[in-house]
Amino acid sequence: MTKKETISSFLSKFERDLKQNNSLPEALKITCQLINKSFEGYDWVGFYFMNHQSRKLHLGPYVGDATDHTIIDFGKGICGQVALSGDTYFAADVNAESNYIACSINVKSEIVVPMYLGDKLIGQIDIDSHVSNRFQEEDEDFLKTVNALIVERFPEIEDYIKTLI
């Protein structure tokens, strides 16, 4: 199966499963688990959510190695940069990034895709890989779709975010 076919198949099943889940925290955790299992090189999968008042990101559900980075200042690291820019960030080689926060010596590349509720930036999905240059535009498109499906299914997501901050 090609990567495009894997993504298409995943999204069809994911959308159906998401509609059957009534718990946002559970849905986020399952999302991380499914993505991690379904895509080679998606070695750490997690969500960070924004507190605009304190200008900090708060870690939500994730799958992968434990991290000390449960709260990240806007602007710090790749996730913090996305919190400021609102744009996807590709790090083909995290060691070449001057603003990278090392989570694991095994991480070689990273993608961070913002999550929006309407026009408001509310969070992001963060994926680390143990493979250099792992992420391409099709990964970005895929992860944007995942984020949009979550927000569509759980429009009350901001209430959940308040429980993290």
N, C-alpha and C positions, 0 to 999 in steps of 0.2 A: 504494500500500500504506500502511495506517495505521501509526502508531508501534507499536501493540499487535501488529499482524500482523508487522511487521519484527522485533520482539523475539521473538515466538514462533518465527518462521522461523529466526532466528539461533540461538536456544537449541537447537532440534532438531538443526541441523547442528553446532553447537559441541559438544554432548554426544557425538555420533557421532565427530567428529574427535578429541576429547579421549581417548576410549577407545583410539584407535589410536596415540597418542603415548606413548612410554616415557620421555621426558626431561622432567622438570619445568621446568628452565630454558627449554628450547625451547617447551614448552607455554605458559609464562607470556609469552614474547616473542610467540608467535603469537596469543595471546589479545589482547594489546595491539594488535597490527597489525589483527586482524579487527575489533575493536570500533572502532578509529579509522577504518577504511575503511567500516564498515557504518552508522555513526550520525553524521549531520550535527551539527556543533557539539561533537563529542567530539575536541577538538583536541590534547590531551595526555592520554595514558593510561598509567598506571604503577602498580607495586606497591611498597609500603614494607613491610618486615618488622621485627618488634620484637625488641629485646634487652632483656628485662625487668631483667636485672642492671645494665646500664649506663644504663637508661632512655633509650634512643635508638632511633630508627627508621633502618633502612638501606634505601637504594634498591635495588630489584631491577630486572628488565626494565621498559623503558618505550618509548613511541613519542611523538615530538613534539620540540619545541625542547629543546636541551641545557639542563641545569640544574646549578647549583652546589650544590643542596640534596640531596646524596647521603646526608647524615646529619643527622637532625633530633632535637633534644631533645624528650622527652615534655613536653607543655604548650606548646611553641612552634609557632606557626602553626596552621592548621586541621588538618593531619595530626597534629601534636603534641597538639592538643585531643582528637582522636578516640582517640589512644593512651591518654589518661587516662579518657575517658568511656565508651569502648566503644560509642558510639552514632554513627549516621550524622550527618554535618554537611552542611547545605546552605548555601552562600554565594551568594545571588542576585546580590549586587554585592560583589566582593572589596574594592573601595575603601572600602566602609562597615565592613569588618571591622578592629577595632583590633589583632587578633593575626595579621593576614595576613602571610605571607612572600611578597613579590613574586618570582615566577619569570620573568615576562615582562610587558611593558607591554600586550601584547595580551589577557591573561587578564581576563575580565569576571566569570565565575562559576565555581564549583567545587562538586563533590560528593566526599565521602570516605566510603567504606562499609567498615566493619570486616570482617575475616576471622577466623573462629573455627574452631578444631579442638576439637570438643566444646564445653566451656564456656570454653576458654582463648583469649583474644585473641592472635592471632599476627601479624596484619598488616592491610593495608588496600589497597583499590584507590582510586586518586586520579584524578579526571577534571577537567581544566580545559577551559573553553570560552571562545571569543572573543565569545560572545553573552551578554548579561546575562540573568539569571533563566532559564537554559537547562534546569535540572534540576528534575524533579517526582518525586512518589512512585513513579511507574511506572519511573523510572530507578533509584531506590533498590531496588525489588523486583527488577528485572533484574540489577543488579550484585550483590545478595545471592545470587541464584541462580548467577551466574557463580562467585563465591567458593566457594559450597557445592559446586559441581560439581568445582572444582579440588581442594578438600580431600578430597572423596570419592574422586576418581581417584588422588590422591597423598597417602595418609595419612602417608607418611614426610616430609612437607613440613618438619617441624622439623629434620631432618638437612640439608636444603637451606639453611634459614635460618642454621644454624651456619656455613655456608661464606661468608656475607655479613658476619658480625660478627667 
